[in-house]
Amino acid sequence: MSLKCHRTSELLFKRMTNPLLALDFIFQRTNMYRELSASVAVIHQLMRIVIDERVEALKQQESLVSGTSTAPPAEGIRKQRRTLLDTLLTTQIAGEALTRNEICNEVNTFVFAVSNLPATETTKMLTVVLNILVLYRVLTPPQQPCVLCSTV
């Protein structure tokens, strides 16, 4: 899964940096599109499996809890932490639970955000460096040579 997320991120970055691939009409005719579609399909399938397994686990847990006493936990026993998926599965908005598609979208967003963290930080750093270079060039008087660009 990690490799699919990483490869998907690479393909999306290549598409973002290539102006020709910005048009869906062109992009959909490339091998990159086919590879990206296959990777996304695998990721979505795995997400559906994980969500289905967690729904079943929550149902079993709920049935066990309803049959036991509600006494406070013994000292030294920590309460089990809730995961993002647990929160999404039990969330009610305006009295209605989130749909399976909405849950999948939220989980996918979170997974891609975490897997892209190093790429995001690198992009931010490059953006800052480029902004500094542009500002330096703008603020350097025209008669003085630009040290960074080696032009007059």
N, C-alpha and C positions, 0 to 999 in steps of 0.2 A: 504494500500500500504506500509506504513511504517513497519508494522509487517511482511509482505512478504519479504521486503528488509532485515530486521533484521534476519529473519529466514534463508533466503538464505545465508547471510553472515556467520551465525553460521555453516551451513552445509558445506560451502566451507572451512571454517577454520578447521572443523573436518577432512575434506578430506585431507587438506594440512598437518595436523599434524599426520596423520595415514599412515605410509608407505605402508600398504597393499592396501589402497584405491587409491594410486597413479596410479595404473594400471587401465585403462578404462575397461578392460575385467572383472576385479573383481568388480569395483565400479558400473558398470551398472547392476549388479545382486543383488544390495542391496536395502532395503527400502529407504535408504537415497537418492539414485539416483532418485527413483520415486517421493519422496517428493520434491527434488530439481527441477526436471523437471516440476512438477506441479506449484511450486512457480514461476519459471522463465516464464512459459507460462502465468500466471496471470499478471506478471509484464509487459511482452511484449504486452499483450492485452491492458492493461491500457495505456501504452506508445503510442500505435497506436491510441487509442481514443483521447488522449490529443493532439497528433500531428494533427490529422484530424480536431479537433475543432479549433486549432490555425490557420491552413491553411485557414479554412472558415472565421475566424475572420479577418485575414490579407487581404483576398480578399474583404470582406465587407469594411474594413477600407480604402483599396486602391480605391475602387469605390467611397466612400464618399469624399476622398481627391481630386480625379480627378475632381469632380463636384463643388468644392469650390474654393474660391480665395486663392492665395498664400501669403496673407498678413502676416507679422510677428505676432507672438502671442502677446496678450496684456500683459502689465507689470504685474508681479505677477503670471502669469500662467506658470507653469513649463512644459517643453517638456516631453512627456511620455518616460520612459526608455525602452530600448529594452532588451528583455530577451535572454538567451542563445538559446532558441528554435527559437525565431525570427531571430537571427543572422544566425543560421544554415539553416533556411528555405529560407533566401534571399541570402545566399552565393553562389557565382559563382566561380568555379575553372576551369581555362582554357576555360571559356565561357559556362561551363555546370553547372547546379545546382546539388547539392548533391542528391543522390538517397534517397528514403524513408528508405531503409535499412541502409545506412550510417548515416542518421540522427538518427534513432533508436539506433544504436550502440553508437553514441556520447552521446546521452541523457542517455542511460543506464550506460555508463562509469561514467558520472558525478553524477548520482543518487547514484550508489554504492560507489563511492569515498566519497561522503558526508556522506552517512549512515554508512560507515566503519571508519570514522575519529577517534572515540574513540578507536576502536579496533586497528587501525593502530598505534595510539600513545602508547597504552599499549604494543604492540608488539615491537615498537622501544625501549621503556623503558626496557623491559625484555632483549632485545638483548644487550643493553649497560651494564646492570647488569651482564649478563653472560660473556660478553667480559672482564669485570673488574675481575670477578672471575678467568677466564682462565689466564689472565695476572698475577694476583697475584700468582696463583699456579705455573706458569712458572718461575716467578722471585723469588719465595721463594726458598732459598737453600734447597736441599734434606735432610740435617741433621736436619733442624728445622721443627717442626710440623706445618702443615697448620692450621691456626686458624679457617678458614671458613669451611674446610673439615673434621677436627678432625681426620686426618690420618697422618702417618709419611712419 
